[in-house]
């Protein structure tokens, strides 16, 4: 059914209905299906993206995915490992001797730990039990474990008690993790108890850095932790779609896309005559 004579809100509802059946659609497909111009479709898509209902892609639009329960740490540890390592290398370059830093819970940030061995007189504050265990006995490092209720599936401490500890500290850099992020919703979480520690870490630090791989972009959960403009820098990987990167950069956020090493294609062997 053509949509040339319906109001924008009706047309945008039609776009959302179409995305329920096909999660990614080109502007050309939408224009033909709705019987409107490409310019009209682009305007509707931009309006929906501003509300966080869809995600703009190169030449089209994708459904924004709502996130339910957060997967346990053991499942996350084996996903997108190359991207996480590239992000952690870019983040570790920001850490200097004699700094006090906060390492949030998460497998991406845990990948930073082996990269901090050459730093001297470092104070590391963390709510991640695995990170704290890995740093035990590290020479020349002052380790502060944030207390609070233990989120056992994710090996971290959360809630009001964790936030109270962070409020008493003065940090140079807070490195934050997330399970979902996008330009419209910002950083979100299905676990309400994670909100206060993350917000308090930002408030206690001179600089804040969000470390989030591109696979998490475009999804959102029930609770908003912060807007992307609340952090000073976002480090993701080069798998982030260029159109998504443009939307994030347009917010005025310092966006870094770390290069993920990719294997070179093997040369075919020549058969002997």
Long-range contacts (C-beta under 8 A, 24 or more apart in sequence): 1-35, 2-34, 2-35, 2-36, 3-34, 3-35, 3-36, 4-35, 4-36, 8-43, 8-44, 8-47, 11-36, 11-40, 11-44, 12-44, 12-47, 12-48, 12-53, 15-41, 15-44, 15-45, 15-48, 15-54, 15-61, 16-48, 16-53, 16-54, 19-54, 19-61, 19-62, 19-63, 20-63, 23-62, 23-63, 24-57, 24-60, 24-61, 24-62, 24-63, 25-60, 25-61, 25-62, 26-59, 26-60, 27-59, 27-60, 27-61, 28-59, 29-60, 30-60, 30-61, 49-183, 49-184, 49-247, 50-184, 51-184, 52-182, 52-183, 52-184, 52-185, 52-220, 53-184, 55-182, 55-217, 55-218, 55-244, 56-243, 56-244, 56-247, 57-241, 57-243, 57-244, 58-241, 58-242, 58-243, 62-218, 64-182, 64-184, 64-185, 64-218, 64-219, 64-220, 65-218, 65-219, 65-220, 66-219, 66-220, 66-221, 67-179, 67-180, 67-188, 67-190, 67-219, 67-220, 67-221, 68-190, 68-221, 69-190, 70-153, 70-154, 70-179, 70-189, 70-190, 70-191, 70-221, 72-153, 72-154, 73-107, 73-130, 73-153, 73-154, 73-155, 76-106, 76-107, 77-107, 79-215, 80-213, 80-215, 80-237, 82-260, 82-261, 83-213, 83-214, 83-215, 83-237, 83-239, 83-258, 83-260, 84-108, 84-111, 84-213, 85-111, 86-237, 86-238, 86-258, 86-259, 86-260, 86-261, 87-111, 87-211, 87-212, 87-213, 87-235, 87-236, 87-237, 87-258, 88-112, 88-115, 88-211, 89-115, 89-258, 90-235, 90-256, 90-258, 91-175, 91-209, 91-211, 91-235, 92-116, 94-173, 94-209, 95-119, 95-122, 95-173, 97-121, 97-122, 98-122, 99-123, 99-172, 99-173, 100-125, 100-169, 100-170, 100-171, 100-172, 101-125, 101-171, 101-172, 101-173, 101-174, 101-175, 102-126, 102-166, 102-169, 102-171, 102-173, 102-174, 102-175, 102-201, 102-204, 102-205, 103-128, 103-131, 103-175, 104-128, 104-174, 104-175, 104-176, 104-177, 104-197, 104-198, 104-201, 105-131, 105-151, 105-154, 105-155, 105-156, 105-157, 105-177, 106-154, 106-177, 106-178, 106-211, 108-177, 108-211, 108-212, 108-213, 109-175, 109-177, 109-211, 110-134, 112-175, 116-141, 125-166, 125-169, 125-171, 127-156, 127-157, 127-158, 127-162, 127-197, 128-155, 128-156, 129-155, 129-156, 129-157, 130-155, 144-169, 146-197, 148-197, 149-193, 151-191, 151-193, 151-194, 157-197, 158-191, 158-193, 158-194, 158-197, 159-193, 159-196, 159-197, 160-196, 162-196, 162-197, 163-196, 163-197, 163-199, 163-200, 166-197, 166-200, 166-201, 166-204, 167-200, 167-203, 167-204, 169-204, 170-204, 171-201, 171-204, 171-205, 171-206, 172-205, 172-206, 172-207, 173-205, 173-206, 173-207, 173-208, 173-209, 174-201, 174-202, 174-204, 174-205, 174-207, 174-208, 174-209, 175-209, 175-211, 176-201, 176-202, 176-208, 176-209, 176-210, 176-211, 176-231, 177-210, 177-211, 177-212, 178-210, 178-212, 178-216, 178-225, 179-216, 179-221, 180-216, 180-219, 180-220, 180-221, 181-210, 181-212, 181-216, 181-217, 181-219, 181-228, 182-217, 182-218, 182-219, 182-220, 182-244, 183-228, 183-244, 183-247, 183-248, 183-250, 183-251, 184-220, 185-220, 185-224, 186-224, 186-225, 186-226, 186-227, 186-228, 186-230, 187-212, 187-224, 187-225, 187-226, 187-227, 187-228, 188-220, 188-221, 188-222, 188-223, 188-224, 188-225, 189-221, 189-222, 189-223, 189-225, 190-221, 190-222, 190-223, 191-223, 192-222, 192-223, 194-223, 194-225, 195-223, 195-225, 198-225, 198-226, 199-225, 199-226, 202-226, 202-230, 202-231, 207-232, 207-233, 208-232, 208-233, 209-233, 209-234, 209-235, 210-234, 210-235, 211-235, 211-236, 212-236, 213-237, 213-239, 214-238, 214-239, 214-240, 214-241, 214-244, 215-239, 217-241, 217-244, 218-244, 228-253, 229-253
